[in-house]
Amino acid sequence: MDYVLIPGAGGRAWYWHLVASGLTGHGHRCIAVELPSDDDTKGLLDYAHAVLDAVDTRGEVVIVAASLGAFIAPLVVEPFRTAAVVLVNPMIPVPGETPGAWWGNTGAVEARRARASRLGYSVDFDPGTYMLHDVPPEVLATATPKGEQSQRPFRDPCIFSGWPAATTVISGEDDRFFPLEFQQQLARERLHVEPVVVPGGHLVALAHAIELTAAILTLTGGR
C-alpha cells in the first residue's frame, strides 16, 4: 500500500519521518509531502498540487493528514485512487469552509482555553505548552529549518463535495491544542465517526510514532 502523508501547519515532510519509518518497516511505501507553507503566494490549491506532484503512483493510496492537512486531504481524494483517509488531530472542514473561519465555527479556541483552565496550565498559547510538551528533545533536534506558516491559505474556501465513507480520525489523548473531547465532538458532528484515541499531544507523530503507526495500520488494513 502507498501512504501519502500530509503535514499540518508548518508544512514539513520531516514531521512524518518516524511514522514513515514504521510504515515502510511493514512493507509499505510512504510519500511524505513538503508543503509550500512559508510562501505567501500559495493557497490551499497550491498545497493540493504539491501533494499531487509528489505522488508518482497509479495504485491505491491511503491519505494520512495531520491538523491543517485535513483541509488539503479532500482536495486530493478524487485525483488519486484513494482507499482510505486517516485524519490525525484534524481541523475537519465542511465543504466551502475556510481554515480561518474554522476556529470560530467549531469553538476550537474556547475548547483549548477551557481545558487549560481546568487542568491548570496557561490559557495563553505558546508552542512549548501546546505543541512541544511531550516531544522528546532528541527528536526536536533533528528538525529541518523552515520559515513561518503563511496566513495565505487560511483565506481559501475548501471546495469539495463530501468526505469519502472510508474516512477515520485518530486523536491524541493529551492534545492540548485540540482537546480530545473537542475532537470527539467534531468528528461525530462532521464525519459521524468515533476517533481512535492514542497517547500523545498535538504533534503525536513525533512524540508517539509507534502507537500512531499501529493505529494507522489497523484502521487501513495494513497489517
Sequence and secondary structure as in RCSB ss.txt:
>XXXX:A:sequence
MDYVLIPGAGGRAWYWHLVASGLTGHGHRCIAVELPSDDDTKGLLDYAHAVLDAVDTRGEVVIVAASLGAFIAPL
VVEPFRTAAVVLVNPMIPVPGETPGAWWGNTGAVEARRARASRLGYSVDFDPGTYMLHDVPPEVLATATPKGEQS
QRPFRDPCIFSGWPAATTVISGEDDRFFPLEFQQQLARERLHVEPVVVPGGHLVALAHAIELTAAILTLTGGR
>XXXX:A:secstr
 EEEEE  TT  GGGGHHHHHHHHHTT EEEE    TT TT  HHHHHHHHHHH   SSEEEEEEEGGGGGTHHH
HTTTTEEEEEEEES     TT  HHHHHHHHTHHHHHHHHHHHHTS SS  HHHHTSTTS HHHHTT        
SGGGGS    S   SSEEEEEETT SSS HHHHHHHHHHHT    EEESS TTHHHHSHHHHHHHHHHHHT  
